[in-house]
Amino acid sequence: MPGPGTGAGGPSFNLDASRWSQADRITGIATLVLFISLFLPWFSLNTGFGNVSADALSAHGYLFIVLILALAIIAFLVLEAGFAELPFSLPLAREQLLLAATGLNLLLVLIAFIFMPGGFGGGVGWSFGAFVGLIAAVVACAPEALPVIRSRSSKR
Protein backbone atom coordinates (compact mmCIF):
# COMPACT_ATOMS: atom_id res chain seq x y z
CA MET A 1 0.00 0.00 0.00
CA PRO A 2 1.47 3.39 -0.98
CA GLY A 3 2.38 5.83 1.77
CA PRO A 4 0.86 9.27 2.21
CA GLY A 5 1.53 11.62 -0.68
CA THR A 6 2.62 8.88 -3.06
CA GLY A 7 0.84 7.11 -5.83
CA ALA A 8 0.02 7.58 -9.47
CA GLY A 9 -0.82 11.29 -9.02
CA GLY A 10 2.79 12.41 -9.54
CA PRO A 11 5.69 13.42 -7.38
CA SER A 12 5.02 14.11 -3.74
CA PHE A 13 5.64 17.45 -2.06
CA ASN A 14 8.21 17.41 0.73
CA LEU A 15 9.49 20.84 1.77
CA ASP A 16 13.27 20.63 2.07
CA ALA A 17 14.93 24.01 2.64
CA SER A 18 18.33 22.48 1.89
CA ARG A 19 17.33 22.58 -1.80
CA TRP A 20 17.64 26.37 -1.69
CA SER A 21 20.96 27.97 -2.52
CA GLN A 22 22.18 30.98 -0.57
CA ALA A 23 21.01 33.19 -3.45
CA ASP A 24 17.55 31.58 -3.29
CA ARG A 25 17.34 32.27 0.44
CA ILE A 26 18.35 35.90 -0.02
CA THR A 27 15.93 36.39 -2.92
CA GLY A 28 13.09 34.67 -1.07
CA ILE A 29 13.47 36.56 2.21
CA ALA A 30 13.97 39.92 0.49
CA THR A 31 10.94 39.27 -1.72
CA LEU A 32 8.86 38.46 1.36
CA VAL A 33 10.02 41.73 2.96
CA LEU A 34 9.15 43.57 -0.28
CA PHE A 35 5.68 41.99 -0.23
CA ILE A 36 5.11 43.13 3.36
CA SER A 37 6.45 46.61 2.61
CA LEU A 38 3.71 47.16 0.04
CA PHE A 39 1.23 47.40 2.93
CA LEU A 40 3.35 49.77 5.04
CA PRO A 41 3.14 53.57 4.74
CA TRP A 42 5.18 54.67 1.71
CA PHE A 43 4.20 58.30 1.48
CA SER A 44 3.04 60.85 4.01
CA LEU A 45 1.68 64.36 3.95
CA ASN A 46 1.44 66.79 6.83
CA THR A 47 -1.91 68.51 6.39
CA GLY A 48 -1.62 70.85 9.36
CA PHE A 49 -4.29 68.81 11.13
CA GLY A 50 -2.15 65.70 11.24
CA ASN A 51 -0.25 63.34 9.02
CA VAL A 52 -1.90 61.37 6.26
CA SER A 53 -0.09 58.36 4.86
CA ALA A 54 -0.58 56.03 1.93
CA ASP A 55 0.72 52.55 1.34
CA ALA A 56 2.36 51.57 -1.94
CA LEU A 57 -0.71 49.92 -3.43
CA SER A 58 -3.04 52.84 -2.83
CA ALA A 59 -0.46 55.40 -3.99
CA HIS A 60 0.56 53.54 -7.16
CA GLY A 61 -1.92 51.01 -8.52
CA TYR A 62 0.68 49.47 -10.83
CA LEU A 63 2.47 48.11 -7.77
CA PHE A 64 -0.12 45.33 -7.75
CA ILE A 65 2.17 43.86 -10.42
CA VAL A 66 4.93 43.78 -7.80
CA LEU A 67 2.54 42.14 -5.34
CA ILE A 68 1.64 39.41 -7.86
CA LEU A 69 5.26 38.88 -8.91
CA ALA A 70 6.38 38.69 -5.28
CA LEU A 71 3.77 36.01 -4.60
CA ALA A 72 4.85 34.14 -7.74
CA ILE A 73 8.54 34.27 -6.75
CA ILE A 74 7.80 33.01 -3.25
CA ALA A 75 5.51 30.27 -4.57
CA PHE A 76 8.12 29.22 -7.13
CA LEU A 77 10.85 28.97 -4.50
CA VAL A 78 8.56 26.97 -2.19
CA LEU A 79 7.69 24.61 -5.06
CA GLU A 80 11.37 24.15 -5.84
CA ALA A 81 12.08 23.30 -2.22
CA GLY A 82 9.09 20.95 -2.11
CA PHE A 83 9.69 18.89 -5.22
CA ALA A 84 12.91 17.14 -6.17
CA GLU A 85 11.88 17.89 -9.75
CA LEU A 86 9.21 20.42 -10.64
CA PRO A 87 6.00 18.81 -11.97
CA PHE A 88 5.92 21.29 -14.86
CA SER A 89 8.43 22.64 -17.35
CA LEU A 90 9.58 26.24 -17.35
CA PRO A 91 9.59 28.38 -20.52
CA LEU A 92 13.02 29.77 -19.60
CA ALA A 93 15.89 28.78 -17.35
CA ARG A 94 15.07 29.32 -13.67
CA GLU A 95 17.83 31.92 -13.34
CA GLN A 96 16.38 33.91 -16.25
CA LEU A 97 12.88 33.76 -14.74
CA LEU A 98 14.04 34.86 -11.31
CA LEU A 99 16.18 37.65 -12.79
CA ALA A 100 13.29 38.89 -14.95
CA ALA A 101 10.80 38.82 -12.05
CA THR A 102 13.08 40.43 -9.47
CA GLY A 103 14.39 42.92 -12.04
CA LEU A 104 10.86 44.00 -12.98
CA ASN A 105 9.99 44.34 -9.30
CA LEU A 106 13.05 46.51 -8.76
CA LEU A 107 12.23 48.70 -11.75
CA LEU A 108 8.61 49.24 -10.68
CA VAL A 109 9.56 49.92 -7.05
CA LEU A 110 12.23 52.39 -8.17
CA ILE A 111 9.70 54.21 -10.37
CA ALA A 112 7.21 54.30 -7.48
CA PHE A 113 9.90 55.58 -5.13
CA ILE A 114 10.97 58.38 -7.46
CA PHE A 115 7.54 59.54 -8.61
CA MET A 116 5.67 60.53 -5.49
CA PRO A 117 1.92 61.10 -5.56
CA GLY A 118 1.21 64.79 -5.95
CA GLY A 119 4.49 65.49 -7.71
CA PHE A 120 7.80 66.57 -6.28
CA GLY A 121 6.67 69.87 -4.77
CA GLY A 122 3.33 68.77 -3.34
CA GLY A 123 4.49 68.41 0.25
CA VAL A 124 4.43 64.63 0.03
CA GLY A 125 7.36 62.86 1.65
CA TRP A 126 8.59 59.31 1.87
CA SER A 127 7.69 57.10 4.79
CA PHE A 128 9.68 54.13 6.07
CA GLY A 129 7.81 51.59 3.91
CA ALA A 130 9.22 53.14 0.74
CA PHE A 131 12.78 52.72 1.99
CA VAL A 132 12.13 49.17 3.18
CA GLY A 133 10.56 48.30 -0.18
CA LEU A 134 13.37 49.82 -2.23
CA ILE A 135 16.09 48.11 -0.19
CA ALA A 136 14.24 44.78 -0.32
CA ALA A 137 13.79 45.04 -4.09
CA VAL A 138 17.52 45.71 -4.56
CA VAL A 139 18.51 42.85 -2.24
CA ALA A 140 16.07 40.43 -3.94
CA CYS A 141 17.45 41.24 -7.39
CA ALA A 142 21.15 41.34 -6.50
CA PRO A 143 21.81 37.57 -6.17
CA GLU A 144 20.13 37.01 -9.54
CA ALA A 145 21.83 39.90 -11.34
CA LEU A 146 25.39 39.64 -9.98
CA PRO A 147 26.28 36.36 -11.76
CA VAL A 148 25.08 37.83 -15.06
CA ILE A 149 27.08 41.02 -14.51
CA ARG A 150 30.18 39.05 -13.54
CA SER A 151 29.95 36.76 -16.57
CA ARG A 152 29.57 39.70 -18.95
CA SER A 153 32.52 41.58 -17.43
CA SER A 154 34.75 38.47 -17.56
CA LYS A 155 34.07 38.08 -21.31
CA ARG A 156 35.65 41.48 -22.05
VENQUIHU-V706099 format. One record per residue. N is the residue number from 1. SS is DSSP state (h for helix, s for strand, l for the rest). BURIAL is 1 if it has 24 or more other ideal C-beta (glycine too) atoms within 12 Angstrom, else 0. D_FIRST is the distance of its C-alpha to the first C-alpha in Angstrom with 1 decimal. Layout:
n | ss | burial | d_first
N | SS | BURIAL | D_FIRST
N | SS | BURIAL | D_FIRST
This chain:
n | ss | burial | d_first
1 | l | 0 | 0.0
2 | l | 0 | 3.8
3 | l | 0 | 6.5
4 | l | 0 | 9.6
5 | l | 0 | 11.7
6 | l | 0 | 9.7
7 | l | 0 | 9.2
8 | l | 0 | 12.1
9 | l | 0 | 14.5
10 | l | 0 | 15.9
11 | l | 0 | 16.3
12 | l | 0 | 15.4
13 | l | 0 | 18.5
14 | l | 0 | 19.3
15 | l | 0 | 23.0
16 | l | 0 | 24.6
17 | h | 0 | 28.4
18 | h | 0 | 29.1
19 | h | 0 | 28.5
20 | l | 1 | 31.8
21 | l | 0 | 35.0
22 | h | 0 | 38.1
23 | h | 1 | 39.4
24 | h | 1 | 36.3
25 | h | 0 | 36.6
26 | h | 1 | 40.3
27 | h | 1 | 39.8
28 | h | 1 | 37.1
29 | h | 1 | 39.0
30 | h | 1 | 42.3
31 | h | 1 | 40.8
32 | h | 1 | 39.5
33 | h | 1 | 43.0
34 | h | 1 | 44.5
35 | h | 1 | 42.4
36 | h | 0 | 43.6
37 | h | 1 | 47.1
38 | l | 1 | 47.3
39 | l | 0 | 47.5
40 | l | 1 | 50.1
41 | s | 1 | 53.9
42 | s | 1 | 54.9
43 | s | 1 | 58.5
44 | s | 1 | 61.1
45 | s | 1 | 64.5
46 | s | 0 | 67.1
47 | l | 0 | 68.8
48 | l | 0 | 71.5
49 | l | 0 | 69.8
50 | l | 0 | 66.7
51 | s | 0 | 64.0
52 | s | 0 | 61.7
53 | s | 1 | 58.6
54 | s | 1 | 56.1
55 | s | 1 | 52.6
56 | h | 1 | 51.7
57 | h | 1 | 50.0
58 | h | 0 | 53.0
59 | h | 1 | 55.5
60 | l | 1 | 54.0
61 | h | 0 | 51.8
62 | h | 0 | 50.7
63 | h | 1 | 48.8
64 | h | 0 | 46.0
65 | h | 0 | 45.1
66 | h | 1 | 44.7
67 | h | 1 | 42.5
68 | h | 0 | 40.2
69 | h | 1 | 40.2
70 | h | 1 | 39.6
71 | h | 0 | 36.5
72 | h | 1 | 35.3
73 | h | 1 | 36.0
74 | h | 1 | 34.1
75 | h | 0 | 31.1
76 | h | 1 | 31.2
77 | h | 1 | 31.3
78 | h | 1 | 28.4
79 | h | 1 | 26.3
80 | h | 1 | 27.3
81 | h | 0 | 26.3
82 | h | 0 | 22.9
83 | l | 0 | 21.9
84 | l | 0 | 22.3
85 | l | 0 | 23.6
86 | l | 0 | 24.8
87 | l | 0 | 23.1
88 | l | 0 | 26.6
89 | l | 0 | 29.7
90 | l | 0 | 32.9
91 | l | 0 | 36.3
92 | l | 0 | 37.9
93 | l | 0 | 37.2
94 | h | 1 | 35.7
95 | h | 1 | 38.9
96 | h | 0 | 41.0
97 | h | 1 | 39.0
98 | h | 1 | 39.3
99 | h | 1 | 42.9
100 | h | 1 | 43.7
101 | h | 1 | 42.1
102 | h | 1 | 43.5
103 | h | 1 | 46.8
104 | h | 1 | 47.1
105 | h | 1 | 46.4
106 | h | 1 | 49.1
107 | h | 1 | 51.6
108 | h | 1 | 51.1
109 | h | 1 | 51.3
110 | h | 0 | 54.4
111 | h | 0 | 56.0
112 | h | 1 | 55.3
113 | h | 1 | 56.7
114 | h | 0 | 59.9
115 | l | 0 | 60.6
116 | l | 1 | 61.0
117 | l | 1 | 61.4
118 | l | 0 | 65.1
119 | l | 0 | 66.1
120 | l | 0 | 67.3
121 | l | 0 | 70.3
122 | l | 0 | 68.9
123 | l | 0 | 68.6
124 | s | 1 | 64.8
125 | s | 0 | 63.3
126 | s | 1 | 60.0
127 | l | 1 | 57.8
128 | h | 0 | 55.3
129 | h | 1 | 52.3
130 | h | 1 | 53.9
131 | h | 0 | 54.3
132 | h | 1 | 50.7
133 | h | 1 | 49.4
134 | h | 1 | 51.6
135 | h | 0 | 50.7
136 | h | 1 | 47.0
137 | h | 1 | 47.3
138 | h | 1 | 49.2
139 | h | 1 | 46.7
140 | h | 1 | 43.7
141 | h | 1 | 45.4
142 | h | 1 | 46.9
143 | h | 1 | 43.9
144 | h | 1 | 43.2
145 | h | 1 | 46.9
146 | h | 0 | 48.1
147 | h | 0 | 46.4
148 | h | 0 | 47.8
149 | h | 0 | 51.3
150 | h | 0 | 51.2
151 | h | 0 | 50.2
152 | h | 0 | 53.0
153 | h | 0 | 55.6
154 | h | 0 | 54.7
155 | l | 0 | 55.4
156 | l | 0 | 59.0
